Amino acid sequence: MGGRGGNRPEAKPGEKIEKSSVEPLDNELYDTSVLRTIFIDFANDDWESEMEDFHNTDVDVAATLTVDGQEYPNCGIRFRGASSYGMVPAGYKRSLNVSVDMANEDQRVLGYKTLNLLNCNGDASLLSTVLYSRIAGKHMVVPKSNLVRVVINGEYWGVYSNVQQFNKDFLKENYGSGKGARWKVSGSPRGGGGLDYRGPDPANYQHPYEQKSGDEKDLAKLIELCRVLEETPTADLPAALEPIVDVDELLWFLALDNGLINSDGYWIRASDYSIFLDKNDVFHFIPHDMNEAFRGAGGPGGPGGGGRGRGGRRGGGPDRGEGPAQGERENAASPVELDPLIGLNDASKPLRSKVLAVPKYREQYLSNLRELAENNLNWNNLGPFVQQQRSLIEEAVKAETRSLSSYEQFTSVMSESTSPTHEAVPQRGHGAMNLKAFADSRGEFLLKETSK
């Protein structure tokens, strides 16, 4: 059940929006240059309580979608998410999963059979997923994302992040074939999906590795990957790993995860990512939950939180000295100063501790981080897109009545001002921070750290 929303007042109804008032678009579904409106019409006015009853079941509630003037009947709708659902009270914006093909397996919306409409919980900018996808897409395969308006039963419910589904269509689009096996590494506070070796018994790999396709033979190959990571000496790891893993892609996956400080990512919880074993038996690692990036690190593994046993400070790891004791920098370090080499002593995260122990992989990873800092976090490159997105959605954000953050918070985190209210050192944890402050301070820190 949802509803643990603190002391939020009862949400106010949004404005009424007629379908006829919205001009159809001919842009691709994930085009970031437009703000498309998606209309969802349920047969019953109590659709929200009905979907609450069916949350975490395999039951969808039927609705008609209208996109660009075209109706798509009998789509399946359900609430999705864990904390983004459980911490949001009734009447406020919750994330939606839309199965366009629920009743008609051939039905598609602009070529896609599944829509993920995310509520951007904890992200006052609404841009974390879109920015992560845009930056990551320059370096590796990643789900596409843009922003859309959602209208339910004629009432405006707000701006949502529209994120591409990780399915066979996604694999065909990006890898040329959907054949192979897919896993979603489920999110939880304890994480635990780091690919640590748990012996040969398949029962030990059921959680949090949620297998979406493939069979027991594919699971055996995942277990073998875990064994290779665990038991192969560092000097021999490249020869063992490169035939079965797209290492270049993996090193970008790790660099983006750390460089953009994905607070739901591999570096901190070893969860909320996807695994694909392609038809040639090569593993790929793909970002999944990108909603909590571009903010200060907090919690276990952040500055002062260990991971390498030295409070997140760079200064140890392979070929490095021992550095200060854990917690020494906790009060001094900015949360944006997340160590690029955090977790190198953490056996539960071998994609970091084992892979980055290999000198050539570590140097390529650090080179990737420098490229992020020099190009992708450079405000001269990033800023125009952020401001274009702000212009695109600002009036729609201002009109929201069921939002999880205020319009004032939106303008604060999107501002290019350098006033003290946009301090580069945010509170630790999940709070969003000013995007320019993050880009400037994180980029500066990464350039300094990767040049040592």
C-alpha positions in Angstrom: 0.0 0.0 0.0 1.1 3.5 -0.7 0.4 6.5 1.5 3.4 7.1 3.7 3.8 10.6 2.4 4.7 12.5 5.6 2.6 15.5 6.4 1.6 16.4 2.8 -1.7 18.1 2.5 -4.5 16.6 0.4 -3.6 17.1 -3.2 -5.6 19.5 -5.2 -7.2 18.4 -8.5 -5.4 19.5 -11.6 -6.8 21.6 -14.5 -9.1 20.0 -17.0 -7.5 19.5 -20.4 -9.5 18.6 -23.5 -7.9 16.3 -26.1 -9.0 18.7 -28.8 -6.8 21.4 -27.2 -3.6 19.5 -27.8 -2.1 19.6 -31.2 -0.8 16.2 -32.5 2.9 15.7 -33.0 4.8 13.7 -35.6 8.0 13.4 -33.5 9.5 10.1 -32.3 8.2 8.9 -28.9 11.4 9.8 -27.1 12.2 13.1 -28.8 13.5 15.5 -26.1 12.7 18.6 -28.2 8.9 18.3 -27.6 6.5 17.9 -24.7 4.0 15.3 -25.8 0.7 14.9 -23.9 -0.5 11.4 -23.1 -4.2 11.0 -22.2 -5.3 8.0 -20.0 -9.0 7.3 -19.6 -10.2 4.8 -17.1 -13.8 3.5 -17.2 -14.2 4.1 -13.4 -13.5 7.3 -11.4 -12.1 5.2 -8.5 -9.2 3.9 -10.8 -6.6 5.0 -8.2 -7.9 2.9 -5.4 -8.4 0.0 -7.8 -4.7 0.2 -8.9 -3.6 0.4 -5.2 -5.5 -2.9 -4.6 -3.6 -4.5 -7.5 -0.2 -3.1 -6.8 2.6 -5.8 -6.7 0.2 -8.2 -8.5 0.1 -9.3 -12.2 -3.3 -7.5 -12.6 -3.5 -4.4 -14.8 -6.4 -2.0 -14.9 -7.7 -1.4 -18.4 -7.7 2.1 -19.9 -7.7 3.9 -23.2 -4.6 5.9 -24.2 -4.8 8.8 -26.6 -1.6 10.0 -28.1 -1.3 12.5 -30.9 -5.1 12.2 -31.5 -5.1 8.4 -31.9 -6.9 6.1 -29.5 -5.3 2.9 -28.1 -8.1 0.9 -26.3 -7.6 -1.7 -23.6 -4.1 -0.8 -22.5 -3.1 -2.2 -19.1 -2.1 0.3 -16.4 -0.5 -0.4 -13.1 1.4 1.5 -10.4 5.1 0.7 -10.5 8.1 1.4 -8.2 9.1 0.6 -4.6 9.9 3.8 -2.6 8.6 6.0 -5.4 5.3 4.3 -4.7 5.3 3.5 -1.0 6.4 7.0 0.0 3.8 8.8 -2.1 0.3 9.3 -0.6 -2.9 8.8 -2.6 -3.7 11.7 -4.8 -0.1 12.5 -5.6 1.9 11.6 -8.7 2.8 8.0 -8.8 4.8 6.1 -11.4 2.8 4.2 -14.1 3.6 1.2 -16.3 1.5 1.0 -19.4 1.1 -2.3 -21.3 -0.1 -1.1 -24.7 -0.4 -4.7 -25.9 -2.4 -6.1 -23.0 -5.5 -7.0 -25.1 -4.0 -6.7 -28.6 -0.5 -8.1 -28.9 0.0 -6.1 -32.1 -0.9 -2.8 -30.6 1.9 -0.2 -30.4 2.2 3.5 -29.5 4.6 5.0 -32.0 6.3 1.6 -32.3 6.5 0.7 -28.6 4.4 -1.8 -26.6 5.3 -0.7 -23.1 5.5 2.8 -21.6 7.2 3.7 -18.3 5.9 7.0 -16.9 8.0 7.8 -13.9 7.1 10.4 -11.2 10.7 11.7 -10.7 10.4 11.1 -6.9 13.0 13.1 -5.1 14.1 14.9 -8.3 12.9 18.5 -8.2 14.5 19.1 -11.6 12.5 16.2 -13.2 15.6 15.8 -15.4 17.9 13.2 -13.7 16.7 10.3 -15.9 16.7 12.4 -19.1 20.1 13.8 -18.5 21.6 10.4 -17.5 20.2 8.8 -20.6 21.4 11.6 -22.8 25.0 11.6 -21.4 25.2 7.8 -21.2 23.8 7.4 -24.8 26.9 9.2 -26.1 29.1 6.3 -24.8 27.0 3.1 -24.5 23.6 1.5 -24.9 21.0 3.0 -22.5 17.2 3.3 -22.4 16.0 6.5 -24.1 14.0 9.0 -22.0 12.2 12.3 -22.4 9.5 14.3 -20.6 5.7 14.1 -21.2 2.5 15.5 -19.8 0.0 13.0 -18.4 -3.7 13.7 -18.3 -5.9 11.1 -16.5 -9.7 11.1 -17.0 -9.5 14.6 -18.3 -7.4 16.0 -15.4 -3.8 17.2 -15.6 -1.6 15.0 -13.3 1.8 16.5 -14.2 5.1 16.1 -16.0 6.5 12.5 -16.0 9.7 11.0 -17.2 9.0 8.7 -20.1 11.6 5.9 -20.1 12.2 3.1 -22.7 11.4 -0.5 -21.5 14.3 -3.0 -21.3 12.8 -5.8 -23.4 13.4 -7.7 -26.6 12.5 -4.7 -28.8 15.1 -2.6 -26.9 17.7 -5.3 -27.6 16.9 -5.6 -31.2 17.1 -1.9 -31.6 20.5 -1.7 -29.9 22.2 -5.0 -30.4 20.6 -6.3 -33.6 18.9 -9.2 -32.0 16.6 -9.9 -29.1 18.0 -13.5 -28.7 19.7 -14.2 -25.4 18.8 -13.7 -21.7 17.8 -10.7 -19.7 18.0 -10.0 -16.0 16.8 -7.1 -13.9 18.8 -6.6 -10.8 16.1 -5.5 -8.4 16.5 -2.5 -6.1 16.4 -2.8 -2.3 18.1 -1.0 0.5 20.4 -3.9 1.0 21.2 -4.2 -2.7 23.2 -7.4 -3.0 23.3 -7.8 -6.8 27.0 -7.2 -7.3 27.7 -10.6 -9.0 29.6 -12.0 -6.0 30.1 -15.7 -6.3 27.7 -17.8 -4.1 28.7 -21.2 -5.2 27.2 -23.3 -8.0 23.7 -23.7 -6.6 21.2 -21.7 -8.9 19.0 -21.2 -5.9 21.6 -18.7 -4.6 21.1 -16.4 -7.6 17.3 -16.0 -7.5 17.3 -12.7 -5.6 17.9 -9.9 -6.6 18.6 -11.3 -10.0 15.2 -11.3 -11.6 15.5 -13.4 -14.8 13.2 -11.9 -17.5 14.1 -14.3 -20.4 16.4 -17.2 -21.0 16.7 -20.6 -19.3 18.7 -22.5 -16.7 21.7 -22.8 -19.1 21.8 -19.0 -19.3 21.7 -18.7 -15.5 24.6 -21.2 -15.4 26.6 -18.8 -17.5 25.8 -15.9 -15.2 27.0 -18.1 -12.3 30.2 -18.9 -14.2 30.8 -15.2 -14.7 30.6 -14.7 -11.0 33.0 -17.6 -10.4 35.5 -16.1 -13.0 35.3 -12.7 -11.2 35.9 -14.4 -7.8 38.6 -16.9 -8.6 40.7 -15.5 -11.5 44.0 -13.8 -10.5 44.2 -10.2 -11.5 46.9 -10.8 -14.1 44.8 -13.5 -15.8 41.4 -11.7 -15.6 41.5 -10.0 -19.1 42.0 -13.3 -20.9 39.2 -14.9 -19.0 36.8 -11.9 -19.1 37.1 -10.4 -22.5 35.5 -13.4 -24.4 32.4 -13.3 -22.2 31.9 -9.5 -21.3 31.8 -6.4 -23.4 34.5 -4.8 -21.2 34.5 -1.4 -23.0 30.8 -1.0 -22.4 31.3 -2.2 -18.7 33.9 0.4 -18.1 31.6 3.1 -19.3 28.8 1.7 -17.2 31.0 2.0 -14.1 32.3 5.4 -15.0 28.8 6.9 -15.5 27.5 5.2 -12.4 30.2 6.9 -10.3 30.8 10.0 -12.3 27.2 11.1 -12.2 26.7 9.8 -8.7 23.8 7.5 -9.3 22.5 7.0 -5.7 20.6 3.9 -6.8 23.5 2.4 -8.7 26.1 -0.3 -8.7 28.7 1.6 -6.8 26.6 2.0 -3.6 24.0 -0.8 -3.5 24.9 -3.1 -6.4 21.3 -2.9 -7.6 18.9 -1.2 -10.1 20.7 -2.2 -13.3 20.1 -4.6 -16.1 22.1 -7.6 -17.5 21.9 -8.9 -21.1 23.6 -12.1 -22.3 23.6 -11.8 -26.1 23.3 -14.6 -28.7 27.1 -14.9 -28.7 27.3 -15.5 -25.0 28.7 -12.0 -24.2 27.4 -10.1 -21.2 26.3 -6.5 -21.3 25.6 -4.2 -18.3 23.0 -1.5 -18.8 21.7 1.3 -16.6 18.2 0.9 -15.3 17.2 3.3 -12.5 18.6 6.7 -13.3 16.3 8.9 -11.2 18.6 9.6 -8.3 21.8 10.9 -10.0 23.3 14.4 -10.2 23.3 14.9 -6.4 25.6 14.4 -3.5 26.5 10.9 -2.4 25.0 9.8 0.9 24.5 6.6 2.9 26.8 3.5 3.0 29.6 3.9 0.5 29.4 7.6 0.3 32.0 10.0 1.7 32.6 8.8 5.3 30.7 5.6 4.6 33.5 3.2 3.8 33.4 0.9 0.8 37.2 1.0 0.5 37.6 1.3 4.3 38.9 4.9 4.0 35.8 7.1 4.1 35.6 7.4 0.3 38.9 9.2 -0.1 41.0 8.5 -3.1 44.5 7.5 -2.0 44.5 3.8 -1.6 43.5 0.8 -3.7 45.9 -1.0 -6.1 49.3 0.6 -6.3 48.2 3.3 -3.8 49.1 4.1 -0.2 46.8 3.4 2.7 45.3 6.9 3.2 43.4 8.1 6.3 41.2 5.9 8.5 37.5 5.5 7.8 35.4 8.5 8.6 38.3 10.9 8.8 37.0 13.1 6.0 33.3 12.6 6.8 32.8 16.2 8.0 35.3 17.8 5.6 34.4 16.2 2.3 31.7 17.6 0.0 29.1 14.9 -0.9 30.1 15.6 -4.6 33.6 14.3 -3.8 32.7 10.7 -4.3 35.9 8.8 -4.7 36.3 7.5 -8.3 38.0 4.4 -6.9 35.6 3.7 -4.1 34.9 0.0 -3.5 38.2 -1.5 -4.6 38.3 -3.6 -1.4 34.7 -4.6 -1.6 34.4 -8.3 -2.6 30.6 -8.0 -2.9 31.0 -5.7 -5.9 33.5 -7.5 -8.1 32.7 -5.4 -11.2 34.5 -2.7 -9.4 36.9 -4.4 -7.0 38.1 -7.2 -9.4 37.8 -5.5 -12.7 39.3 -2.2 -11.7 42.2 -4.0 -10.0 43.4 -4.7 -13.6 45.8 -1.7 -14.4 44.7 -1.3 -18.0 41.0 -1.4 -17.1 41.5 1.0 -14.2 43.3 3.5 -16.5 40.5 3.3 -19.1 37.9 3.8 -16.4 39.7 6.9 -15.2 40.0 8.1 -18.7 36.3 7.7 -19.2 35.7 9.8 -16.0 38.0 12.5 -17.4 36.0 12.6 -20.6 32.8 12.9 -18.6 34.3 15.8 -16.7 35.8 17.6 -19.7 32.9 17.2 -22.0 29.6 15.9 -20.5 29.7 17.9 -17.3 31.1 21.0 -18.9 28.3 23.5 -18.5 29.1 25.1 -21.8 28.0 21.7 -23.3 25.4 20.6 -20.7 23.8 24.0 -19.8 22.1 24.7 -23.1 20.2 21.4 -23.0 19.2 21.9 -19.4 17.9 25.3 -20.2 16.1 24.0 -23.3 14.4 21.4 -21.1 13.5 24.0 -18.5 11.8 26.2 -21.2 10.0 23.2 -22.5 8.4 22.2 -19.2 8.4 25.2 -16.9 4.8 26.3 -17.5 3.6 22.7 -17.2 5.6 22.3 -13.9 4.1 25.5 -12.6 0.6 24.2 -13.3 1.1 20.9 -11.3 -1.1 20.4 -8.3 -0.1 16.8 -7.5 3.7 17.3 -7.7 6.1 15.7 -5.2 8.2 19.0 -5.1 7.4 22.7 -5.5 7.8 25.0 -8.4 10.2 27.0 -6.3 12.4 23.9 -5.8 12.3 23.3 -9.6 13.4 26.9 -10.3 16.1 26.6 -7.7 17.8 23.4 -9.0 17.4 24.6 -12.6 18.8 28.1 -12.0 22.2 29.2 -13.4 22.6 31.6 -10.6 25.7 31.4 -8.3 23.9 32.7 -5.2 24.5 31.0 -1.8 21.1 29.3 -2.1 22.6 27.1 -4.8 25.5 25.9 -2.7 27.5 23.2 -4.3 27.6 21.2 -1.1 24.1 19.7 -0.6 22.7 17.7 2.2 23.7 14.1 2.1 21.1 11.6 1.0 18.5 11.8 -1.7 17.8 15.5 -2.0 18.3 17.0 -5.4 20.8 19.8 -5.9 21.3 22.7 -8.3 22.4 21.1 -11.6 24.9 23.7 -12.6 26.5 23.5 -9.1 26.7 19.7 -9.5 28.2 19.8 -12.9 30.8 22.4 -12.0 31.8 20.9 -8.7 31.7 17.3 -9.7 33.6 18.0 -12.9 36.3 19.9 -11.2 36.7 17.2 -8.6 36.9 14.4 -11.2 39.5 16.3 -13.2 41.6 16.8 -10.1 41.3 13.2 -8.9 41.8 11.5 -12.3 45.0 13.5 -13.1 46.8 12.2 -10.0 
